[in-house]
Amino acid sequence: MKNLLILLTVFLCVTAFTAQQTEVPTMKYEDLEKDIQKENDKLLVVNFWATTCAPCVKELPHFMEIHNKFRDNPKFKMILVSLDRLVDKERVIKFIKNKDLTAEVILLDDVKRMNTWIPRFEKDWDGNIPVTIFYKNGEKVDFNDGEMSKEALEKTIIHNLQ
């Protein structure tokens, strides 16, 4: 019994450790658009945020709680799109570890072309963050401008998973 408990503890520690990213991929908005279109059989939650954005940081624990609740559903995926600068990539990696972010995180290295890609994602997006966009079968189904409550996030996910 003691060996079983030790084995279970080691397994849980390894699982928790591997759940976090140790590297953050960088991409341009065209690549992110392509990745969104590839997820044509899922509800995809895409949250745009930054480590320096207080409302973004405030809502992330809710996003992780909801992500952990739905992540085993094959029809669900969450991506956290960091808008931090490329030179701050190490800070983003530390943030992922410190805040226990389990959803996929990417760094959008396209700040200079914000006026080009922001309206491509949402014509009503004024550039402020946080912003969350929901895609189902590759098509946008919902847009939330500003901080999102845990209840609103979960309600939107449940509604669109049906």
C-alpha positions in Angstrom: 0.0 0.0 0.0 2.8 2.4 0.9 4.5 1.7 -2.5 1.2 2.4 -4.3 0.9 5.8 -2.5 4.5 6.7 -3.4 3.9 5.7 -7.0 0.6 7.7 -7.1 2.4 10.8 -5.6 5.2 10.6 -8.2 2.7 10.3 -11.0 0.7 13.3 -9.8 3.8 15.4 -9.5 5.0 14.5 -13.0 1.6 15.1 -14.4 1.4 18.5 -12.8 4.9 19.4 -13.9 4.3 18.4 -17.5 1.0 20.2 -17.7 2.8 23.6 -17.9 4.7 24.8 -20.9 8.4 25.3 -20.5 8.6 27.1 -23.8 6.3 29.6 -25.5 6.0 29.4 -29.2 5.9 32.8 -31.1 3.8 33.4 -34.2 2.4 36.0 -36.5 -1.3 36.6 -36.8 -1.5 34.8 -40.1 -0.3 31.6 -38.4 -2.8 32.1 -35.5 -5.6 32.5 -38.0 -4.5 29.2 -39.7 -4.4 27.4 -36.4 -7.9 28.6 -35.5 -9.2 27.3 -38.9 -7.5 23.9 -38.2 -9.6 23.4 -35.1 -12.8 23.0 -37.2 -14.2 20.3 -35.0 -13.9 22.1 -31.7 -15.1 24.9 -29.6 -12.0 27.1 -29.4 -11.6 29.7 -26.7 -9.0 32.3 -27.6 -8.1 34.8 -24.9 -5.8 37.8 -25.7 -4.0 39.0 -22.6 -0.6 40.3 -21.3 1.3 39.9 -18.1 1.2 43.7 -17.5 -2.6 43.9 -17.8 -4.3 43.8 -14.4 -7.7 42.7 -15.6 -6.1 40.0 -17.7 -4.2 38.6 -14.7 -7.3 38.9 -12.6 -9.4 36.7 -14.9 -6.8 34.1 -15.6 -7.5 31.9 -12.5 -11.1 31.6 -13.7 -9.9 30.7 -17.2 -7.7 28.0 -15.7 -10.5 26.6 -13.5 -12.8 26.4 -16.5 -10.0 25.0 -18.7 -9.3 22.3 -16.2 -13.0 21.4 -16.1 -13.4 21.0 -19.9 -9.9 20.0 -21.1 -10.7 16.3 -21.3 -13.6 17.1 -23.7 -12.3 16.3 -27.2 -14.6 19.1 -28.6 -12.9 21.8 -26.4 -9.7 23.8 -26.6 -8.4 27.0 -25.0 -5.5 29.1 -26.2 -4.1 32.0 -24.3 -2.5 34.6 -26.7 0.0 36.7 -24.9 0.5 40.2 -26.4 3.7 40.8 -24.3 6.7 41.9 -26.3 9.1 39.3 -27.7 11.9 40.6 -25.5 9.7 39.7 -22.5 9.3 36.1 -23.5 11.2 34.8 -20.4 8.9 36.8 -18.2 5.9 35.1 -19.9 7.4 31.7 -19.2 8.0 32.5 -15.6 4.4 33.8 -15.4 3.1 30.5 -16.8 4.9 28.6 -14.0 4.0 31.0 -11.2 0.3 31.2 -12.2 0.0 27.5 -13.0 -1.4 28.1 -16.5 -2.4 24.8 -18.0 -3.9 26.0 -21.2 -1.8 26.4 -24.3 0.0 29.8 -24.4 1.5 31.4 -27.4 3.2 34.8 -27.8 1.8 36.8 -30.7 4.9 38.5 -32.1 3.0 41.0 -34.3 2.7 44.3 -32.3 3.8 46.5 -35.1 0.8 45.3 -37.3 -1.9 45.5 -34.6 -4.0 47.9 -36.7 -4.0 45.2 -39.4 -4.7 42.0 -37.4 -7.1 43.3 -34.7 -10.0 44.1 -37.1 -9.4 40.7 -38.8 -10.2 39.0 -35.6 -13.1 41.3 -34.6 -14.2 44.5 -36.4 -15.5 45.9 -33.1 -12.3 45.3 -31.1 -10.8 48.6 -30.2 -7.4 47.0 -29.2 -7.9 46.9 -25.4 -7.4 43.7 -23.5 -8.4 41.3 -22.2 -10.5 40.0 -25.1 -11.9 36.5 -25.6 -13.1 35.2 -28.9 -15.0 31.9 -29.2 -14.9 29.8 -32.4 -16.9 26.8 -33.2 -16.0 24.7 -36.2 -13.6 27.5 -37.3 -16.3 30.2 -37.2 -16.5 33.0 -34.7 -19.6 32.5 -32.4 -18.9 35.0 -29.6 -16.8 38.0 -28.7 -16.2 39.3 -25.2 -14.5 42.7 -24.9 -13.0 43.1 -21.4 -12.7 41.1 -18.2 -14.9 37.9 -18.2 -16.4 36.4 -15.1 -16.0 32.7 -14.5 -19.8 32.3 -14.7 -20.0 34.1 -18.1 -17.1 32.1 -19.5 -18.6 28.8 -18.4 -22.1 29.7 -19.6 -20.7 30.6 -23.1 -18.7 27.4 -23.3 -21.6 25.2 -22.2 -23.9 27.0 -24.7 -21.5 26.5 -27.6 -20.5 22.9 -26.8 -24.1 21.7 -27.4 
